[in-house]
Amino acid sequence: MLNIIGAIFSGLLIGALARWFYPGDVPMGWGMTILLGVGGSLLAGLLASRGRMEDGINRAGCLASVLGAMALIFVGRHFGWH
């Protein structure tokens, strides 16, 4: 249960930082911000491990997670998300 709460809290923090650093307005609610942060963390972890899953979970750094979330915002806007 604490893992889920930790993922939600870190997703909120990472998503909020990505929205703050991303140039321009990023209109989304709390739920989408949490999902953006969790998705950014997963994307950064996948890129850091280069697809290899050794020892189960590979944790990426906070900066890499924020950059991953910003990349998700960019891709979403490129494909028509407002």
LINLIN-V559281 format. One record per residue. N is the residue number from 1. RES is the residue in one small letter. SS is DSSP state (h for helix, s for strand, l for the rest). OMEGA is omega as a letter, one per 40 degrees, with the letter a starting at -180 (999 if undefined). D_FIRST is the distance of its C-alpha to the first C-alpha in Angstrom with 1 decimal. Layout:
BEGIN
n res ss omega d_first
N RES SS OMEGA D_FIRST
N RES SS OMEGA D_FIRST
END
This chain:
BEGIN
n res ss omega d_first
1 m l i 0.0
2 l h i 3.8
3 n h i 5.4
4 i h i 5.3
5 i h i 6.5
6 g h i 8.7
7 a h i 10.0
8 i h a 11.0
9 f h i 12.6
10 s h i 14.3
11 g h i 15.4
12 l h a 16.9
13 l h a 18.7
14 i h i 20.0
15 g h i 21.0
16 a h i 22.8
17 l h i 24.6
18 a h i 25.7
19 r h a 27.0
20 w h a 28.8
21 f h a 30.4
22 y l a 31.4
23 p l i 35.0
24 g l a 35.6
25 d l i 33.6
26 v l a 30.3
27 p l i 29.8
28 m l a 26.2
29 g l a 23.7
30 w h a 20.3
31 g h i 18.5
32 m h i 20.9
33 t h i 20.6
34 i h i 16.8
35 l h i 17.6
36 l h i 20.6
37 g h i 18.8
38 v h i 16.2
39 g h i 19.3
40 g h i 21.4
41 s h i 19.0
42 l h i 19.0
43 l h i 22.8
44 a h i 23.4
45 g h i 21.5
46 l h i 23.6
47 l h i 26.7
48 a h a 26.1
49 s h a 25.8
50 r l i 28.6
51 g l i 27.0
52 r l i 26.5
53 m l i 23.1
54 e l i 23.8
55 d l i 21.2
56 g l a 18.5
57 i l i 17.1
58 n l a 19.8
59 r l i 18.8
60 a l i 21.3
61 g l a 22.5
62 c h i 22.0
63 l h i 25.5
64 a h i 25.3
65 s h i 22.2
66 v h i 24.2
67 l h i 27.2
68 g h i 25.3
69 a h i 24.1
70 m h i 27.8
71 a h i 29.0
72 l h i 26.9
73 i h a 28.5
74 f h a 31.9
75 v h i 31.5
76 g h i 30.4
77 r h i 33.4
78 h h a 35.7
79 f l i 34.9
80 g l i 35.5
81 w l a 32.3
82 h l 999 33.2
END
